[in-house]
Amino acid sequence: MKIDIVGKGNVGIHLYKAFHGKADVQSVDSRSLKNLRHDSDLYIICVSDTAIREVASKLCSLINRNSVIAHTSGTTPLSVFEGLDVNAGVFYPLQTFSKSRELDYTEIPVFIEAGNQTAVKTLTDAALVMGCKVKHIDSEQRKHLHIGSILACNFVNHLWTLSDNYLKAHNLDFESLLPLIKETYSKISEINPSDAQTGPAVRNDEKTLRSHLDMLKEDGNLSEIYRILSDSIKNTHNIGKP
Amino acid sequence: MKIDIVGKGNVGIHLYKAFHGKADVQSVDSRSLKNLRHDSDLYIICVSDTAIREVASKLCSLINRNSVIAHTSGTTPLSVFEGLDVNAGVFYPLQTFSKSRELDYTEIPVFIEAGNQTAVKTLTDAALVMGCKVKHIDSEQRKHLHIGSILACNFVNHLWTLSDNYLKAHNLDFESLLPLIKETYSKISEINPSDAQTGPAVRNDEKTLRSHLDMLKEDGNLSEIYRILSDSIKNTHNIGKP
């Protein structure tokens, strides 16, 4: 399989590594398109959401008619390719990519959407070559999935940042929490996160909640987050309702 | 070492298991105090915060003067034992305990506070017998640590619950996110969570943020959480400021 990865950001670099040794893959600069091959089976566009359309348009005039073009964005619909005469699709690997870390690709699900059967087949083959699990969803569901991942990962990482900053400000170290965080994560790979909920809010421990809000009152942002998430825990678990 | 664990809730059961085979440990019902030994080295009170004082008072009249009494609460200060003629302390293992899961105790830090040297020594010995790391903090710091752990674990688990519920409502499964969540966790054991932040807020991707808020507008709770945490990410990372 012949694949050109267009774009050399985090996602582009990781996808290049993921295909390296498993397919005839090369990495292409998304602005110059220098070295772009005209006869690859698949062009994976790894650029910012706003640049996808422009890069796709350029590619169309340079490549074979039976090639497939795909973007990797969680937010951008398949319709970004509308009006372009091309086999188009979305190749969305649900993983967070940072340059310094190696990943186990066999665990990563790739969510595929395609405009025609040629694109379905090529994108499925590519995901399998990469060693990933293949899932099929449409643009609307992919948006929902993206929101779900922001809640479960981006916001989670931010809470860890807030915790880190709060502990540092009180001469405590966040590293002490790592075993607890690890166990919190391990639990939800076995049981439903709802069933794993612990803490003062789900215990309806008003005394502790009030005492913590009092300790946080100097920090408007942190006390608002503490209050809203505690209220949300109570609502979700029907705590404190008559 | 002779230890009575007073209270048979999650924490009590886990501590009993943790000491089993390493110390002469027994589990005692916190109401009846049936089987309580009068000559143990240490009594660890594992009851709700509001019941600690009462159980401690009862114990005082039943045990040897050189024994040590400790509670395991993150929120309750050492002063809960004030006025009782006893070697008192706090034995706070920073871990989440659920009945069904086994734990690796060598990773768990135990935070100790003590009213006198006898209590310091006995509690330190107990933590070491259990195989844990020993840390010393006072009641004020323990409260901060507790708040840090609520942010990093209780609230994080709740975001996973919200994500699970949201995905289920859109016929998607939360299990697809587990590799992404695992990687999100793995990153912060290597780099600072602040440096690991990804997502639309830290990219200042207003278009995606607005589109997501629009998709969430039917759900008042979720859209408020989305907005507040996105704003907090921007504030923390100085995004979008002139």
Interface residues (C-beta under 8 A of the other chain):
Chain A: D49 T50 T75 L94 Q95 T96 S98 S100 R101 L103 D104 E107 I108 P109 K135 I137 Q141 K143 H144 L145 H146 I147 G148 S149 I150 L151 A152 C153 N154 F155 V156 N157 H158 L159 W160 T161 L162 S163 D164 N165 Y166 L167 H170 N171 L172 F174 S176 L177 L178 P179 L180 I181 K182 E183 T184 Y185 S186 K187 I188 S189 E190 I191 N192 P193 S194 A196 Q197 T198 G199 P200 A201 V202 D205 K207 T208 S211 H212 M215 L216 N221 E224 I225 Y226 I228 L229 S232 I233 N235 T236
Chain B: D49 T50 T75 L94 Q95 T96 S98 S100 R101 L103 D104 E107 I108 P109 K135 I137 Q141 K143 H144 L145 H146 I147 G148 S149 I150 L151 A152 C153 N154 F155 V156 N157 H158 L159 W160 T161 L162 S163 D164 N165 Y166 L167 H170 N171 L172 F174 S176 L177 L178 P179 L180 I181 K182 E183 T184 Y185 S186 K187 I188 S189 E190 I191 N192 P193 S194 A196 Q197 T198 G199 P200 A201 V202 D205 K207 T208 S211 H212 M215 L216 N221 E224 I225 Y226 I228 L229 S232 I233 N235 T236
